[in-house]
Amino acid sequence: MAERLLAIDYRRHGDKSWSKAALLGEYFRRAAAYDCGSRTPFFDIALCVDPSIRAAQQYVDSVVEGVHPQGRSAITTVAPFMLHWAALRADPSFVMPLEPADPFEPLILMFERDGGFHTENGEVNLEYRAVPMRRWRERSGAAPMPSFAPEVLDEIDRAGSLKQFGYVMGPDGKPVG
């Protein structure tokens, strides 16, 4: 997990804002399944599930220190939570308490698609989309995303860009083809 998080380019371009919003919504849905009493949707689920299993601090420090400065606002907050969850899942005594199996997978995919995010005024800013954090727990009953396939996520971005701007946006913010 540390290698996966360190391999991400956390600079944001905006052309993947719509799929990132969908993935973030799926993360909210999955995180809401854990009744951990957190007020924010970004919390240490592993601590809530089994506080005895934690990621080694050297991995946490490596990821937090190794992230490009443009990604620090988001990833340095949630990377430790992702690493602790990975450590918990890797423990042979661990039995998954809930479905879906991995609450952090949509969030990791979101980062891998186009960098990080920042929060302001109660919203997660994803360049051309903002996702409200209020009432994030209410998403627990929402239908799951049907697919994380790259072509499905690309179509979400294509449709979102067309709807919002009237053209398909490229990573440079300019129309594609």
C-alpha positions in Angstrom: 0.0 0.0 0.0 2.8 2.4 0.8 4.3 1.8 -2.7 1.0 2.3 -4.3 0.4 5.6 -2.5 4.0 6.8 -3.2 3.6 6.1 -6.9 0.7 8.6 -7.3 1.2 11.9 -9.0 -0.8 14.2 -6.7 -0.9 17.2 -9.0 -4.5 17.9 -10.1 -5.5 18.7 -13.6 -9.3 18.7 -13.4 -10.2 16.5 -16.4 -11.1 13.6 -14.1 -13.2 15.7 -11.6 -16.4 13.9 -12.4 -15.2 10.3 -11.9 -13.3 11.5 -8.8 -16.6 12.9 -7.4 -18.3 9.5 -8.1 -15.4 7.6 -6.4 -15.5 10.0 -3.5 -19.3 9.4 -3.1 -18.6 5.6 -3.1 -15.9 6.1 -0.4 -18.5 8.1 1.6 -21.0 5.2 1.2 -18.5 2.6 2.3 -17.1 4.6 5.2 -20.6 5.3 6.4 -21.1 1.6 6.9 -18.7 1.8 9.9 -20.3 3.2 12.9 -17.2 4.8 14.4 -18.7 8.0 15.6 -16.5 10.2 13.3 -17.9 13.6 12.4 -15.8 13.7 9.3 -15.8 11.1 6.5 -12.0 10.9 6.6 -11.2 8.8 9.7 -9.2 5.8 10.9 -11.6 2.9 10.2 -8.9 0.4 11.3 -8.7 2.0 14.7 -12.4 1.6 15.1 -12.4 -2.0 13.9 -9.3 -3.3 15.7 -7.1 -0.8 17.5 -4.4 -3.5 18.2 -3.3 -3.7 14.6 -1.4 -0.7 13.1 0.9 -0.1 10.2 4.5 0.3 11.1 5.3 4.0 11.7 8.2 3.9 9.2 5.7 3.2 6.4 3.4 6.0 7.5 6.3 8.4 7.8 7.7 7.4 4.4 4.4 8.0 2.6 3.6 11.3 4.4 7.1 12.6 3.7 7.3 11.2 0.2 4.2 12.9 -1.2 4.7 15.8 -3.6 3.9 19.1 -1.9 0.9 19.7 -4.1 -0.8 16.6 -2.7 0.0 17.1 0.9 -3.3 18.7 2.0 -5.3 15.6 1.3 -3.0 12.6 1.3 -1.1 13.3 4.5 -4.4 13.3 6.3 -5.8 10.0 4.9 -2.6 8.1 4.0 -2.1 6.9 7.6 -5.7 5.7 7.7 -5.2 3.8 4.4 -2.0 2.2 5.7 -3.5 1.1 9.0 -6.4 -0.4 7.1 -4.0 -2.3 4.8 -2.1 -3.6 7.9 -5.4 -4.7 9.4 -6.4 -6.5 6.2 -3.0 -8.2 5.9 -3.3 -9.7 9.5 -4.2 -13.4 9.2 -6.5 -13.2 12.2 -8.6 -10.4 10.7 -12.1 -11.2 9.5 -13.8 -8.5 7.4 -16.6 -7.3 9.6 -18.7 -5.6 6.9 -19.2 -5.5 3.2 -18.0 -3.8 1.1 -14.6 -5.4 1.6 -12.4 -2.3 1.3 -13.7 1.1 2.2 -10.6 2.9 1.0 -10.3 1.4 -2.5 -12.5 4.1 -4.1 -10.4 6.8 -2.4 -7.2 5.3 -3.6 -8.5 5.0 -7.2 -9.6 8.6 -6.9 -6.0 9.7 -6.1 -4.6 7.5 -8.9 -6.9 9.0 -11.5 -5.8 12.6 -10.9 -4.1 13.6 -7.8 -5.5 14.8 -4.5 -8.1 17.2 -3.3 -8.5 19.8 -0.6 -11.4 20.6 1.7 -12.9 24.0 2.3 -16.2 25.3 3.5 -17.5 21.8 4.2 -16.8 20.5 0.7 -14.2 18.4 -1.0 -12.8 20.4 -3.9 -12.0 18.3 -6.9 -11.2 21.2 -9.3 -14.4 21.4 -11.4 -16.6 19.5 -8.9 -17.1 20.0 -5.2 -18.7 17.3 -3.1 -20.4 18.3 0.2 -19.3 16.5 3.3 -22.4 17.2 5.3 -24.7 14.3 5.7 -22.0 11.9 4.3 -23.3 9.2 6.6 -26.7 9.2 4.8 -24.9 7.7 1.8 -24.7 4.3 3.5 -27.9 3.2 1.9 -27.0 4.4 -1.6 -26.5 2.0 -4.4 -22.9 1.0 -4.9 -21.0 2.1 -8.0 -21.5 -0.6 -10.6 -17.9 -0.6 -11.8 -14.5 0.9 -11.2 -13.3 -0.1 -14.7 -11.2 2.7 -16.3 -13.5 2.9 -19.4 -16.5 3.4 -17.1 -14.7 6.1 -15.1 -13.5 7.8 -18.4 -17.1 7.9 -19.6 -18.2 9.6 -16.4 -15.6 12.2 -17.1 -16.5 12.6 -20.7 -20.2 13.0 -20.0 -19.5 15.4 -17.0 -17.2 17.6 -19.1 -19.6 17.7 -22.0 -22.5 18.6 -19.7 -20.6 21.3 -17.8 -18.4 22.8 -20.5 -19.9 21.6 -23.8 -16.6 19.8 -24.7 -14.4 17.0 -23.5 -11.6 18.4 -21.4 -8.0 17.1 -21.6 -5.5 17.2 -18.8 -4.4 20.7 -19.8 -8.0 22.0 -19.5 -8.3 22.4 -23.3 -10.8 20.5 -25.5 -9.7 17.1 -26.7 -10.1 16.2 -30.4 
